[in-house]
Amino acid sequence: MEEVKMLNHIITQTIDSVGTSREKIFEIGERSRNEYEYLKKELDQVKSKVTQVIKDVDQSALKAKHARNRLAKVSKEFANFTNEEVRVAYEQASEYQVQMAVLQQEEIQLRTRRDDIERRLKNLQDTINRAEQLSVQMSVVFDFLSSDLRQVGEFIKDAKEKQTFGLKIIEAQEDERGRLSREIHDGPAQMMANVMLHSELIERIYQEKGIDEALKEIRGLRKMVRSSLAEVRRIIYDLRPMALEDLGLVPTLRKYLENVEERFGISISFKHFGVEKRLAQHFEIALFRLVQEAVQNATKHAHASEIVVKIELKPSNVTVVIRDDGRGFDPAERNEASFGIIGMKERVNMLNGSITIQSNLGQGTSIFVQLPISTNET
């Protein structure tokens, strides 16, 4: 007991230190993101100025050439021109030459500024990536220490077993959080950023183009908000479909696949074999997530036009097959869907099942999953 109290004391102190460090890392990441966005806008402006000044330099060079030709003609036929014409020819040649030199210097400065901003953006992106990696690692440590590790420690005496148990739980949580974070970042977060951008433009459009154009922008803004709301509802549904608890696995899968078919405009065939029966809740959730991950990979990464999902419920096992006609991938190479496949394999391993993935570039992907059903899971 004395060892457990000492361990709890050490964990408490470590939690405070880790929590403070995690917040500081998050602040560094946020500052870097803000600076990155500001510099990105400035880079666009500088690039636009570079393009314009190049055009100005070309025009000025053409004018300077004409002025030099005029001056050469005046110098050659000096007696045929008045003093005023001679003076104007000299002044114009000098003026265009100076103007071109100024523009060329401005172009050099703008190019230097552009290159400097691009280097800073690259460094900031590296800082953001490192901050995100450290933040995830610190979150794993923080959650591990903040969980019920103290209570588990009273029952699990072996430190190695305790560490493995806690980290397995946290890794599963972090996988779900990472997936949800990507969903929100790629969906509602991007849409909300666009909403903010368009909302800032409405007043300017009203002032410059009038009420009709402003109303058009507002109508477009309303559509974006509707799309964002629909995406949020979809993410909430994907987190935990309520129908899974009420109706069971097969009806929920059928409804989910119908929604995916409607949303992405692809053909999805769902076939169920065997007796439709309820399984243990954790088993139904795991099977639903396996199909969900495979279908998401097929629609988002493989760009499939047809998907076939089959599930067969037998007294001793469940077999699931997901096939698509997408672009496929080389299993030996790391690709966009790697994290999803790793998560699927981990789920199957936790349920003592087997998974086989067959895929070739341009030939689609086939996934075969078989999970045993013990007598206490029915």
N, C-alpha and C positions, 0 to 999 in steps of 0.2 A: 504493500500500500504506500509505503514511503517513496518507493521508486516511481509510482504512478503520480503522486503529488508533485514530485520534482519534475517529472516529464511535463505535467500540465503547466507548471510555472514556466518552464523553458519555452513551451509552445506559445503561451500567452505573450511573453516578451517578443518572441520571433514574429508572431502575427502582427503586433504593432509595428515592428520594423519593416516587415514585408509590405504591409498596407500603405505605409508612408512612401516607400520606394515605388510601389505600383502607381500611386497618385502622381508622383513626380514624373515618372516615365510617361504617363498619360498626358500630363501637361506639356511635356516636351514634344510629344507627337502632335498634339493639337496646335501648338504654336507653329510647328513645322508645316502642318497642313495649311494653316491660314496664310503663312508666308508663301507657300507654294502656289496657292490660288492667286494671290496678289501678283506674284512675279509672272505667272502664266498669262494673266491679263496684260501686264506691261509688255511681255514678249510679243503678244499679238499686235499691240500698238506699234512697237518698234519695227516689227516686220513690215507693217503697213507703211510706215514712214520710209523705210529703206526702199521699198518698191516705188514710192512716189518720188523720192529724191533721185533714184536712178533714171526715171523718166525725165526729171528736170535737168539732170546732167546731160542727157542725150540731146534734149532740146537746146540747152545752152551751148553745147559743143557745135550743133548745127548753125546756130546764130553766129557764134564766134568765127566759124569757117567762112560764112558769107561776108562777115565784117572784114576778115583778113583779105579775102578776094577783092572786096571793094577798095580796101586801103592800097592793095598792090596795084590796082588799076589806076587809082588816083595818083599814086607815086610815079607810075610809069608815064601817065599822060597829065602831068602836073599843070601844064600850061592851059589845058582845056577846062580846068575847074576853078571856081572862085575860091577865095580864101576861106569863106564860110563852109563851103562844101568839103574843103580839105580838113578843116578843124573838126567838123562833124564826123568825118570818116575815121580820123585818129581817135576821137573820144569814144565812138561806138566800139571800135576794135578793142580799146583798152577796157571799156566797161564790161563787155561780154567775156573778156579773158579773166577779169577779176571775179565776175559772177560765177564763171565755171569753176575757178579755183576754190571759191567759198563752198560751192555745192559739193565738190569732190571731197573737201575736208569734212563737211557734214556727213557725207556718205561713210567715210572712214570711221568717224566717231560712232555713227549708228551701228555699223557692222561690229565694232568693238563692243558696244553695249549689248548687242544681240548675243554675241558669243559669250560674254560674261554672264548674262542671264541664263543662258542654256547650261553653262557649267554649274551655276548655283542651283538650278532646278534639279540637275542630276544629283548633286550632293544632298539636296533636301529630300529627294526621293529615297536615297540610300538611308538617310536618317529616319524617315518615316517607316521604312521597311524594318529597320533594326528596332525601332521603338515598338512596332506592332509585335515583332517576334518576342521581345523582352516582356511586353505586356501580357502576352499569352502565357509565357513561361511563369511569370510572377503570379498570374491568376491561378494556374494549376497549383502552385505552392501554397498560395493564400487559401484556396478552397480546401486543399488537403488538410491544412492546419486548422481551418475554421470548422471543419465538419465534425461529426461525432467521433472523431478519432480517440478522444479521451475515454469515452464509454466503451468503444471497441477494444481499447487497450486493456480494460479490466478482464475481457474474455479471451482476447488473443495475446498470449504471452510471448509468443515468438515474434521478434521485431520484424523479421523479413516477411512473414506472412501478413502482418499488419500493414506494412508498407505496400505490398502488392495489392491487398484488398482495397485500401484507400485510393491508390492511384488508378486502379481499374475503373472504379466508380467515377472519379474525376475526369479521366480520359473520355469516358462515354459522355459525360456532361459537356465537356469542352467541344467534342465533335458536334453535338447538337447545337451548341451555342455558335460555333463557327459556321455551321450550315445556315442557321437562322440569320446570323450577321451578314453573310453573303447575300441571302435572299432579300433582306431589308435594304442593304447597300445598293444592290443592282436594281431593285424595284422601287418601293416607296421613297427611299431616300433620294434617288435620282429624280423621281417625279416631283418631290417636294422642292428640290433645288431649282427645277425648271419653273415650278409655280412661283417661287420667290423671284426668280429672274424676270418672268413675264409680268408679275405684279408691279415690279419697279418700272417697267417700260410703259405701263398703261397711262400714267400721268403725262409722260413725255409724248406719247402718241396722241393723247387728247389735245395737248397744247399745239402740236405740230400739224396733225391731220384732221382733227375734229372729232366730234362725238361718235360718228358712225364707225370710224376705224377703231376707236377705243372700245365700242360695244363688240365689235368683231373679236378683238383681243380678249375681252372678258368672256365671250362665249367659248373661245378656245381654252381659256383658263379653266372654265367650268368643266369642260370635257377632261382636262388633265386631272382635276381633282376627283372626278368620278372614276377614272382609271386607277388612280392611286388608292381610292377607297376599295375598289374591287380587288386590287392586289393585296391589300392588307387583310381583307376577308379571306382571300385564298390562303395566305400564309397562316392565319389563325386556324383555318380548316385543316391545313396540312400538319399543323402541330399536334392536333389530337381530334380526329373526326369523332363527333359525338355518336354518329351512327354505329361506330365500331362496338360500343358498349351496349347499345340498344338492339341492333339488328344482327350483329355478328360479322364474321370475316367476309363471307362470300357476297352478301348484299352490299356491304360497304365498298368492297373492291369494285363491284359492278358500277356503283354510283360514281366512285372516284374516276374510273376509266372513262365513263360517259362524259364527265366534266372535262377531262383532259382532251378527249376527242373533239369536243365542241370548242374548247379554248384554242387549240393549236390547229384545228382543221385537218387532222390526220385520221386515218382509218385504224381503229383498234378493235380486235376480235378477242372476246373473253369467253373461255370455255371452262365449265366446272364439271368434274367427274366425281363419282362416289356419292356417299351420303352426306348431305349438308348438315353439319352438326357444330355445336359450340365447342371451342377449345378453351384452355386456360387463357386468362386475359393477357398475360405477358407473352404467350405464344402467338395469339392473334395479332397483337401489336407488332411483334417482330416480323411476322409474315407480311403484314400490311406495309411495313417500312421497307422490306426487301423489294416488293413489287414497285413501291413508290420510287425508290432510288433507281431501279433499273429503267423504269418508264421515263423518269426525269433525264437520265443520261441519254436515252434514245431520242428524246425530243429536243433537248438543249444542246447536246454535244454531237450526237450522231446525225441530227437533222433527218430522222426517219420519216417516211410517208406512210408506212404500215407497221403495226405492232401486233403481235399475237401473245396473249397471256393465257396460260393453262394452269389449272390447279386441280390436283387429285387428292382427295381425302380418303385414306385407307385406315383400317383399325390400328395399324402399328406405325404408320408414317404418313408424311405429307410430301407430295412432289409438286414443285412449281417450275414452270418453263416460261421464259420470256424471250421472244425472238423479235428482231427488228431488221428492216432492210436499209439501215443507215449506212454511213460511210465507213463504219468499222474502225479498227485500230490495231496496232501491233502490240500484243500483250507484253512484249519485252521492253517497250519504250514507255516512258512516263508521259501522260497526256492529261487533258483537262478533267477527264472523268476518274482519274486515279484515286482521288480521295474518296469518292463515292464507292468505288469498288472495294477499297480497303475497308470501309465501314461495313459493307455487305458481308465480306469475309469474316470480319470480327463478330457480327451478329450470328452468323451461321456457326462459327466455332463455339460461341458461348452456349448454343443449344445442341452441341455435339452432333452437328449435321455436316453435310458435305456440299460443296459448291464447285461447279465447273463452268468456266467461261471460255467460249470459243469465238474468235473474231479474227478477221483479216481485212486489210485495207480494201475498201470498195465492195465488201461482201457481207456487210451487216454483222450483227452480234447475236449469239445465242447463250443464254444463261440457264443452267440446270441446278436446281436446289432440291435437296432431299433432307428432311428433318424427321428424326424419330419422335414418336408420341408414346410417352410412358403411360401406364395405367392411371396414375394420379393426375394427369393433365387433361383428361377428358371430362 
